[in-house]
Amino acid sequence: MKYLVTGAAGFIGYHVAEQLLNVNHEVTGLDNLNDYYDPALKHARLNRLAHHVNFRFEKTDLADQTAVSALFKRGEFQRVIHLAAQAGVRYSLQNPHAYANSNLLGFLNLLEACRHYPVGHLVFASSSSVYGLNSKTPFAVGDPVDHPVSLYAATKKSNEMMAHAYSHLYHIPTTGLRFFTVYGPWGRPDMAPWLFTKAILAGEPIKVFNHGKMRRDFTYIDDIVSGVIKISDVIPAANSEWDSANPDPATSSAPYRLHNIGNNQPVELSRFIAAVESALGKKAACEYLPMQPGDVVETAANIDSLTAATGFKPLTTIEDGMKKFCDWYRGFYKQ
Protein backbone atom coordinates (compact mmCIF):
# COMPACT_ATOMS: atom_id res chain seq x y z
CA MET A 1 0.00 0.00 0.00
CA LYS A 2 1.15 3.57 -0.64
CA TYR A 3 1.49 5.65 2.53
CA LEU A 4 2.34 9.28 3.06
CA VAL A 5 3.81 9.88 6.52
CA THR A 6 4.20 13.56 7.34
CA GLY A 7 6.78 14.46 9.95
CA ALA A 8 8.78 11.40 8.92
CA ALA A 9 12.02 12.88 10.30
CA GLY A 10 10.32 13.45 13.65
CA PHE A 11 10.15 11.08 16.59
CA ILE A 12 6.81 9.32 16.07
CA GLY A 13 6.82 9.77 12.30
CA TYR A 14 10.20 8.06 11.96
CA HIS A 15 9.08 5.03 13.97
CA VAL A 16 5.76 4.73 12.11
CA ALA A 17 7.48 4.98 8.72
CA GLU A 18 10.07 2.38 9.72
CA GLN A 19 7.46 -0.12 10.85
CA LEU A 20 5.43 0.33 7.65
CA LEU A 21 8.59 -0.23 5.61
CA ASN A 22 9.42 -3.33 7.64
CA VAL A 23 6.20 -4.92 6.39
CA ASN A 24 6.86 -3.88 2.77
CA HIS A 25 4.57 -0.91 2.30
CA GLU A 26 5.67 1.98 0.09
CA VAL A 27 6.28 5.07 2.21
CA THR A 28 6.78 8.66 1.15
CA GLY A 29 8.10 10.65 4.08
CA LEU A 30 7.50 14.40 4.21
CA ASP A 31 9.31 16.79 6.53
CA ASN A 32 10.51 20.40 6.43
CA LEU A 33 13.50 19.63 8.71
CA ASN A 34 13.02 22.80 10.75
CA ASP A 35 15.40 23.71 13.56
CA TYR A 36 12.96 23.55 16.51
CA TYR A 37 15.49 21.01 17.77
CA ASP A 38 18.79 19.74 16.39
CA PRO A 39 18.27 18.92 12.68
CA ALA A 40 21.18 16.45 12.91
CA LEU A 41 18.92 14.11 14.89
CA LYS A 42 16.28 14.36 12.17
CA HIS A 43 18.87 13.60 9.48
CA ALA A 44 20.07 10.59 11.49
CA ARG A 45 16.52 9.21 11.55
CA LEU A 46 16.14 9.79 7.80
CA ASN A 47 19.46 8.05 7.12
CA ARG A 48 18.05 4.91 8.72
CA LEU A 49 14.85 5.11 6.67
CA ALA A 50 16.88 5.62 3.48
CA HIS A 51 18.20 2.05 3.76
CA HIS A 52 14.73 0.81 2.76
CA VAL A 53 14.18 0.54 -0.99
CA ASN A 54 10.47 1.44 -0.60
CA PHE A 55 11.19 4.78 1.09
CA ARG A 56 11.19 8.16 -0.65
CA PHE A 57 11.81 11.45 1.13
CA GLU A 58 10.25 14.79 0.23
CA LYS A 59 11.65 17.91 1.91
CA THR A 60 8.48 19.98 1.80
CA ASP A 61 6.77 22.45 4.07
CA LEU A 62 3.06 21.78 4.46
CA ALA A 63 2.47 25.53 4.45
CA ASP A 64 3.47 25.48 0.75
CA GLN A 65 0.12 24.75 -0.90
CA THR A 66 1.54 24.32 -4.41
CA ALA A 67 4.16 21.83 -3.30
CA VAL A 68 1.70 19.81 -1.22
CA SER A 69 -0.81 19.64 -4.09
CA ALA A 70 1.90 18.51 -6.52
CA LEU A 71 3.07 15.82 -4.12
CA PHE A 72 -0.44 14.37 -3.78
CA LYS A 73 -1.02 14.52 -7.53
CA ARG A 74 1.97 12.32 -8.27
CA GLY A 75 1.88 10.25 -5.08
CA GLU A 76 -1.51 8.51 -5.46
CA PHE A 77 -1.53 7.80 -1.72
CA GLN A 78 -3.94 5.27 -0.28
CA ARG A 79 -3.28 6.21 3.35
CA VAL A 80 -2.02 9.43 4.93
CA ILE A 81 -0.64 9.43 8.48
CA HIS A 82 -0.23 13.07 9.43
CA LEU A 83 2.27 13.50 12.27
CA ALA A 84 3.94 16.75 11.20
CA ALA A 85 3.31 19.73 13.45
CA GLN A 86 5.01 22.47 15.36
CA ALA A 87 5.26 20.68 18.68
CA GLY A 88 5.81 21.91 22.22
CA VAL A 89 3.56 23.62 24.74
CA ARG A 90 6.05 26.09 26.20
CA TYR A 91 7.50 27.09 22.82
CA SER A 92 4.03 28.16 21.71
CA LEU A 93 4.26 31.01 24.21
CA GLN A 94 7.45 32.23 22.55
CA ASN A 95 6.76 31.73 18.84
CA PRO A 96 2.99 31.56 18.27
CA HIS A 97 3.15 32.23 14.53
CA ALA A 98 5.07 28.99 13.94
CA TYR A 99 1.98 27.14 15.20
CA ALA A 100 -0.36 29.03 12.90
CA ASN A 101 1.79 28.22 9.86
CA SER A 102 2.44 24.54 10.60
CA ASN A 103 -0.60 23.41 12.54
CA LEU A 104 -3.34 25.47 10.93
CA LEU A 105 -2.29 26.50 7.42
CA GLY A 106 -0.29 23.30 6.92
CA PHE A 107 -3.22 21.14 8.00
CA LEU A 108 -5.61 23.07 5.76
CA ASN A 109 -3.33 22.42 2.78
CA LEU A 110 -3.24 18.74 3.67
CA LEU A 111 -7.03 18.54 3.87
CA GLU A 112 -7.38 20.32 0.54
CA ALA A 113 -4.96 17.83 -1.04
CA CYS A 114 -6.96 14.91 0.39
CA ARG A 115 -10.08 16.52 -1.06
CA HIS A 116 -8.73 16.92 -4.58
CA TYR A 117 -6.65 13.71 -4.65
CA PRO A 118 -8.78 11.33 -2.57
CA VAL A 119 -7.13 8.99 -0.08
CA GLY A 120 -8.59 5.93 1.58
CA HIS A 121 -7.99 7.20 5.10
CA LEU A 122 -6.42 10.22 6.79
CA VAL A 123 -5.10 9.57 10.29
CA PHE A 124 -3.95 12.75 12.02
CA ALA A 125 -2.24 13.62 15.28
CA SER A 126 -4.14 15.54 17.88
CA SER A 127 -2.95 15.82 21.48
CA SER A 128 -3.92 15.21 25.09
CA SER A 129 -3.28 18.95 25.49
CA VAL A 130 -6.79 19.61 24.14
CA TYR A 131 -8.20 18.55 27.52
CA GLY A 132 -6.80 21.78 28.99
CA LEU A 133 -8.47 22.75 32.26
CA ASN A 134 -10.45 19.50 32.51
CA SER A 135 -9.98 17.98 35.97
CA LYS A 136 -11.96 14.76 35.54
CA THR A 137 -9.60 11.87 34.79
CA PRO A 138 -9.05 9.69 32.93
CA PHE A 139 -9.74 11.96 29.96
CA ALA A 140 -12.32 10.51 27.58
CA VAL A 141 -12.89 11.44 23.95
CA GLY A 142 -16.51 12.27 24.76
CA ASP A 143 -15.46 14.96 27.25
CA PRO A 144 -15.79 18.64 26.28
CA VAL A 145 -12.49 20.26 25.26
CA ASP A 146 -13.40 23.93 25.27
CA HIS A 147 -10.74 25.35 27.59
CA PRO A 148 -7.21 24.89 26.20
CA VAL A 149 -4.36 26.42 28.21
CA SER A 150 -1.85 26.86 25.38
CA LEU A 151 -1.92 27.93 21.75
CA TYR A 152 -0.50 24.53 20.83
CA ALA A 153 -3.56 22.87 22.39
CA ALA A 154 -5.87 25.31 20.63
CA THR A 155 -4.35 24.47 17.25
CA LYS A 156 -4.83 20.76 17.92
CA LYS A 157 -8.49 21.23 18.79
CA SER A 158 -8.77 23.31 15.61
CA ASN A 159 -7.33 20.39 13.63
CA GLU A 160 -10.08 18.13 14.97
CA MET A 161 -12.79 20.58 13.91
CA MET A 162 -11.22 21.22 10.51
CA ALA A 163 -10.96 17.48 9.86
CA HIS A 164 -14.60 16.98 10.80
CA ALA A 165 -15.71 19.75 8.45
CA TYR A 166 -13.86 18.13 5.54
CA SER A 167 -15.19 14.69 6.45
CA HIS A 168 -18.71 16.10 6.46
CA LEU A 169 -18.39 18.14 3.28
CA TYR A 170 -16.24 15.85 1.14
CA HIS A 171 -16.68 12.42 2.78
CA ILE A 172 -12.97 12.06 3.57
CA PRO A 173 -12.52 9.24 6.12
CA THR A 174 -10.55 10.83 8.97
CA THR A 175 -9.40 9.61 12.36
CA GLY A 176 -7.84 11.86 14.98
CA LEU A 177 -5.54 10.43 17.64
CA ARG A 178 -5.02 12.35 20.87
CA PHE A 179 -1.46 11.41 21.78
CA PHE A 180 -0.41 11.34 25.40
CA THR A 181 3.24 11.63 26.52
CA VAL A 182 5.24 9.48 24.07
CA TYR A 183 8.83 8.47 24.83
CA GLY A 184 11.49 6.02 23.70
CA PRO A 185 14.62 5.72 21.51
CA TRP A 186 15.05 8.52 18.97
CA GLY A 187 12.82 10.71 21.13
CA ARG A 188 12.53 14.49 21.24
CA PRO A 189 15.24 16.54 23.00
CA ASP A 190 12.68 18.97 24.46
CA MET A 191 10.84 16.31 26.47
CA ALA A 192 11.45 15.14 30.04
CA PRO A 193 12.96 11.69 29.29
CA TRP A 194 15.68 13.30 27.18
CA LEU A 195 16.17 16.37 29.39
CA PHE A 196 16.42 14.33 32.59
CA THR A 197 18.76 11.73 31.07
CA LYS A 198 21.06 14.38 29.66
CA ALA A 199 21.21 16.36 32.91
CA ILE A 200 21.78 13.36 35.17
CA LEU A 201 24.61 12.04 33.00
CA ALA A 202 26.20 15.50 33.03
CA GLY A 203 25.88 15.78 36.80
CA GLU A 204 23.49 18.71 36.49
CA PRO A 205 20.21 19.22 38.40
CA ILE A 206 16.94 18.32 36.73
CA LYS A 207 14.09 20.84 36.68
CA VAL A 208 11.06 19.39 38.45
CA PHE A 209 8.01 21.57 37.86
CA ASN A 210 5.04 21.98 40.19
CA HIS A 211 7.40 20.78 42.93
CA GLY A 212 7.09 17.23 41.60
CA LYS A 213 3.30 17.01 41.97
CA MET A 214 2.69 15.85 38.41
CA ARG A 215 1.39 12.69 36.76
CA ARG A 216 1.82 11.80 33.11
CA ASP A 217 0.43 9.02 30.94
CA PHE A 218 3.85 8.03 29.57
CA THR A 219 3.46 5.72 26.56
CA TYR A 220 6.35 3.83 24.98
CA ILE A 221 6.92 4.40 21.28
CA ASP A 222 6.52 0.76 20.19
CA ASP A 223 3.07 0.65 21.78
CA ILE A 224 2.14 3.93 20.08
CA VAL A 225 3.29 2.73 16.65
CA SER A 226 1.24 -0.44 16.99
CA GLY A 227 -1.89 1.60 17.71
CA VAL A 228 -1.30 4.08 14.89
CA ILE A 229 -0.80 1.41 12.24
CA LYS A 230 -3.72 -0.69 13.44
CA ILE A 231 -6.14 2.25 13.37
CA SER A 232 -4.98 3.22 9.88
CA ASP A 233 -6.64 0.02 8.66
CA VAL A 234 -9.91 0.76 10.49
CA ILE A 235 -11.57 3.14 8.06
CA PRO A 236 -14.36 5.09 9.77
CA ALA A 237 -17.88 5.13 8.40
CA ALA A 238 -20.73 7.45 9.30
CA ASN A 239 -22.28 6.55 12.66
CA SER A 240 -25.92 5.83 11.84
CA GLU A 241 -26.85 6.20 15.53
CA TRP A 242 -25.23 9.62 15.96
CA ASP A 243 -27.71 12.00 17.57
CA SER A 244 -27.46 15.70 16.69
CA ALA A 245 -29.63 16.53 19.71
CA ASN A 246 -27.09 14.83 22.00
CA PRO A 247 -23.88 14.90 19.94
CA ASP A 248 -20.97 12.61 20.79
CA PRO A 249 -17.74 14.51 20.01
CA ALA A 250 -15.86 11.29 19.25
CA THR A 251 -18.09 10.12 16.37
CA SER A 252 -20.25 11.72 13.71
CA SER A 253 -22.74 11.35 10.93
CA ALA A 254 -19.62 11.90 8.80
CA PRO A 255 -16.86 9.26 8.38
CA TYR A 256 -14.93 10.66 11.35
CA ARG A 257 -13.57 9.32 14.65
CA LEU A 258 -11.51 10.50 17.60
CA HIS A 259 -9.49 8.25 19.91
CA ASN A 260 -7.12 8.68 22.81
CA ILE A 261 -3.83 6.85 22.35
CA GLY A 262 -1.97 6.51 25.63
CA ASN A 263 -0.94 4.07 28.33
CA ASN A 264 -4.03 4.35 30.56
CA GLN A 265 -1.67 4.14 33.56
CA PRO A 266 -0.48 7.60 34.66
CA VAL A 267 2.92 7.66 36.35
CA GLU A 268 3.89 9.83 39.31
CA LEU A 269 6.84 12.08 38.51
CA SER A 270 8.75 10.55 41.43
CA ARG A 271 8.41 7.07 39.88
CA PHE A 272 9.51 8.40 36.50
CA ILE A 273 12.61 10.01 38.03
CA ALA A 274 13.38 6.76 39.88
CA ALA A 275 13.12 4.85 36.59
CA VAL A 276 15.65 7.20 34.95
CA GLU A 277 18.00 6.90 37.94
CA SER A 278 17.77 3.10 37.86
CA ALA A 279 18.40 2.97 34.10
CA LEU A 280 21.45 5.22 34.41
CA GLY A 281 22.75 3.88 37.72
CA LYS A 282 23.04 7.45 38.95
CA LYS A 283 21.04 9.64 41.33
CA ALA A 284 19.41 12.88 40.22
CA ALA A 285 19.80 16.27 41.85
CA CYS A 286 16.38 17.94 41.72
CA GLU A 287 15.62 21.64 41.35
CA TYR A 288 11.99 22.08 42.37
CA LEU A 289 10.13 24.81 40.48
CA PRO A 290 6.55 26.13 40.29
CA MET A 291 4.01 25.15 37.65
CA GLN A 292 4.84 26.49 34.18
CA PRO A 293 2.33 28.41 32.02
CA GLY A 294 0.55 26.07 29.61
CA ASP A 295 1.24 22.93 31.64
CA VAL A 296 -1.35 20.69 33.28
CA VAL A 297 -0.98 18.73 36.51
CA GLU A 298 -2.10 15.33 35.24
CA THR A 299 -2.80 13.50 32.02
CA ALA A 300 -4.54 10.13 31.94
CA ALA A 301 -6.07 8.46 28.93
CA ASN A 302 -9.29 6.52 28.64
CA ILE A 303 -8.39 4.30 25.67
CA ASP A 304 -11.55 2.19 25.56
CA SER A 305 -12.59 3.27 22.05
CA LEU A 306 -9.17 2.55 20.52
CA THR A 307 -8.99 -0.80 22.29
CA ALA A 308 -12.46 -1.71 21.01
CA ALA A 309 -11.54 -0.70 17.45
CA THR A 310 -8.09 -2.31 17.24
CA GLY A 311 -7.31 -4.38 20.34
CA PHE A 312 -4.76 -1.72 21.32
CA LYS A 313 -3.13 -2.56 24.66
CA PRO A 314 0.10 -0.89 25.80
CA LEU A 315 2.52 -3.39 27.35
CA THR A 316 5.66 -1.43 28.26
CA THR A 317 6.27 -0.27 31.84
CA ILE A 318 8.02 3.02 32.52
CA GLU A 319 10.97 1.09 34.00
CA ASP A 320 11.45 -1.08 30.90
CA GLY A 321 10.82 1.79 28.51
CA MET A 322 13.25 4.19 30.19
CA LYS A 323 15.95 1.52 30.27
CA LYS A 324 15.57 1.12 26.51
CA PHE A 325 15.66 4.88 26.02
CA CYS A 326 18.72 5.38 28.24
CA ASP A 327 20.58 2.52 26.54
CA TRP A 328 19.83 4.10 23.16
CA TYR A 329 20.85 7.57 24.36
CA ARG A 330 24.20 6.35 25.66
CA GLY A 331 24.84 4.46 22.44
CA PHE A 332 23.83 7.36 20.18
CA TYR A 333 26.06 9.81 22.03
CA LYS A 334 28.76 7.21 22.75
CA GLN A 335 28.59 7.72 26.50
Solvent accessible surface area in square Angstrom, and as a share of the most:
residue,aa,sasa,rsa
1,M,85,0.38
2,K,72,0.30
3,Y,3,0.01
4,L,0,0.00
5,V,0,0.00
6,T,0,0.00
7,G,7,0.07
8,A,0,0.00
9,A,0,0.00
10,G,17,0.16
11,F,9,0.04
12,I,32,0.16
13,G,2,0.02
14,Y,1,0.00
15,H,23,0.10
16,V,0,0.00
17,A,0,0.00
18,E,36,0.16
19,Q,73,0.33
20,L,0,0.00
21,L,7,0.04
22,N,85,0.44
23,V,79,0.45
24,N,120,0.62
25,H,42,0.19
26,E,84,0.38
27,V,3,0.02
28,T,10,0.06
29,G,0,0.00
30,L,2,0.01
31,D,12,0.06
32,N,46,0.24
33,L,21,0.10
34,N,47,0.24
35,D,117,0.61
36,Y,52,0.20
37,Y,26,0.10
38,D,79,0.41
39,P,46,0.29
40,A,63,0.49
41,L,4,0.02
42,K,12,0.05
43,H,88,0.39
44,A,23,0.18
45,R,0,0.00
46,L,16,0.08
47,N,95,0.48
48,R,108,0.39
49,L,0,0.00
50,A,70,0.55
51,H,155,0.69
52,H,48,0.21
53,V,148,0.85
54,N,53,0.27
55,F,27,0.11
56,R,101,0.37
57,F,64,0.27
58,E,28,0.13
59,K,138,0.58
60,T,17,0.10
61,D,60,0.31
62,L,12,0.06
63,A,31,0.24
64,D,66,0.34
65,Q,111,0.49
66,T,108,0.63
67,A,33,0.26
68,V,1,0.00
69,S,40,0.26
70,A,43,0.33
71,L,1,0.00
72,F,2,0.01
73,K,138,0.59
74,R,135,0.49
75,G,6,0.06
76,E,121,0.54
77,F,10,0.04
78,Q,83,0.37
79,R,25,0.09
80,V,0,0.00
81,I,0,0.00
82,H,6,0.03
83,L,27,0.13
84,A,21,0.16
85,A,38,0.30
86,Q,9,0.04
87,A,18,0.14
88,G,10,0.10
89,V,35,0.20
90,R,93,0.34
91,Y,63,0.24
92,S,3,0.02
93,L,94,0.47
94,Q,137,0.61
95,N,55,0.28
96,P,54,0.34
97,H,140,0.62
98,A,21,0.16
99,Y,0,0.00
100,A,40,0.31
101,N,78,0.40
102,S,24,0.15
103,N,3,0.02
104,L,57,0.28
105,L,75,0.37
106,G,0,0.00
107,F,0,0.00
108,L,69,0.34
109,N,8,0.04
110,L,0,0.00
111,L,0,0.00
112,E,35,0.16
113,A,4,0.03
114,C,2,0.01
115,R,92,0.33
116,H,107,0.48
117,Y,70,0.27
118,P,110,0.69
119,V,13,0.07
120,G,30,0.29
121,H,0,0.00
122,L,0,0.00
123,V,2,0.01
124,F,1,0.01
125,A,11,0.09
126,S,3,0.02
127,S,8,0.05
128,S,13,0.08
129,S,25,0.16
130,V,1,0.00
131,Y,2,0.01
132,G,5,0.05
133,L,126,0.63
134,N,37,0.19
135,S,104,0.67
136,K,120,0.51
137,T,54,0.31
138,P,61,0.38
139,F,4,0.02
140,A,23,0.18
141,V,15,0.09
142,G,38,0.37
143,D,15,0.08
144,P,91,0.57
145,V,14,0.08
146,D,86,0.44
147,H,112,0.50
148,P,50,0.31
149,V,48,0.28
150,S,13,0.08
151,L,69,0.35
152,Y,27,0.10
153,A,1,0.00
154,A,33,0.26
155,T,2,0.01
156,K,6,0.03
157,K,39,0.17
158,S,30,0.19
159,N,3,0.02
160,E,7,0.03
161,M,111,0.50
162,M,45,0.20
163,A,0,0.00
164,H,59,0.26
165,A,41,0.31
166,Y,28,0.11
167,S,0,0.00
168,H,105,0.47
169,L,104,0.52
170,Y,79,0.30
171,H,136,0.61
172,I,10,0.05
173,P,24,0.15
174,T,0,0.00
175,T,1,0.01
176,G,0,0.00
177,L,1,0.00
178,R,2,0.01
179,F,17,0.07
180,F,7,0.03
181,T,25,0.15
182,V,9,0.05
183,Y,6,0.02
184,G,1,0.01
185,P,23,0.14
186,W,22,0.08
187,G,4,0.04
188,R,54,0.20
189,P,28,0.17
190,D,48,0.25
191,M,42,0.19
192,A,32,0.24
193,P,6,0.04
194,W,12,0.04
195,L,81,0.40
196,F,13,0.05
197,T,0,0.00
198,K,115,0.49
199,A,12,0.09
200,I,2,0.01
201,L,36,0.18
202,A,63,0.49
203,G,57,0.55
204,E,96,0.43
205,P,73,0.46
206,I,3,0.01
207,K,115,0.49
208,V,1,0.01
209,F,33,0.14
210,N,30,0.16
211,H,101,0.45
212,G,21,0.20
213,K,151,0.64
214,M,14,0.06
215,R,76,0.28
216,R,40,0.15
217,D,0,0.00
218,F,7,0.03
219,T,0,0.00
220,Y,8,0.03
221,I,1,0.00
222,D,82,0.43
223,D,15,0.08
224,I,0,0.00
225,V,10,0.06
226,S,46,0.30
227,G,0,0.00
228,V,0,0.00
229,I,29,0.15
230,K,92,0.39
231,I,3,0.01
232,S,0,0.00
233,D,85,0.44
234,V,61,0.35
235,I,80,0.40
236,P,12,0.08
237,A,67,0.52
238,A,57,0.44
239,N,41,0.21
240,S,114,0.74
241,E,151,0.68
242,W,72,0.25
243,D,70,0.36
244,S,87,0.56
245,A,96,0.74
246,N,115,0.59
247,P,76,0.48
248,D,58,0.30
249,P,64,0.40
250,A,8,0.06
251,T,25,0.15
252,S,1,0.01
253,S,65,0.42
254,A,4,0.03
255,P,17,0.11
256,Y,7,0.03
257,R,53,0.19
258,L,6,0.03
259,H,12,0.05
260,N,0,0.00
261,I,0,0.00
262,G,0,0.00
263,N,17,0.09
264,N,68,0.35
265,Q,120,0.53
266,P,32,0.20
267,V,7,0.04
268,E,80,0.36
269,L,18,0.09
270,S,79,0.51
271,R,107,0.39
272,F,0,0.00
273,I,17,0.09
274,A,50,0.39
275,A,4,0.03
276,V,0,0.00
277,E,25,0.11
278,S,91,0.58
279,A,20,0.16
280,L,9,0.04
281,G,71,0.69
282,K,85,0.36
283,K,159,0.67
284,A,20,0.15
285,A,62,0.48
286,C,48,0.29
287,E,71,0.32
288,Y,124,0.47
289,L,42,0.21
290,P,80,0.51
291,M,62,0.28
292,Q,47,0.21
293,P,88,0.55
294,G,16,0.16
295,D,25,0.13
296,V,32,0.18
297,V,80,0.46
298,E,44,0.20
299,T,9,0.05
300,A,4,0.03
301,A,0,0.00
302,N,45,0.23
303,I,12,0.06
304,D,94,0.49
305,S,41,0.26
306,L,0,0.00
307,T,54,0.32
308,A,92,0.71
309,A,40,0.31
310,T,26,0.15
311,G,47,0.45
312,F,4,0.02
313,K,149,0.63
314,P,19,0.12
315,L,144,0.71
316,T,22,0.13
317,T,62,0.36
318,I,6,0.03
319,E,75,0.34
320,D,78,0.41
321,G,0,0.00
322,M,0,0.00
323,K,111,0.47
324,K,102,0.43
325,F,2,0.01
326,C,1,0.00
327,D,73,0.38
328,W,36,0.13
329,Y,7,0.03
330,R,79,0.29
331,G,51,0.49
332,F,64,0.27
333,Y,91,0.35
334,K,183,0.77
335,Q,114,0.51
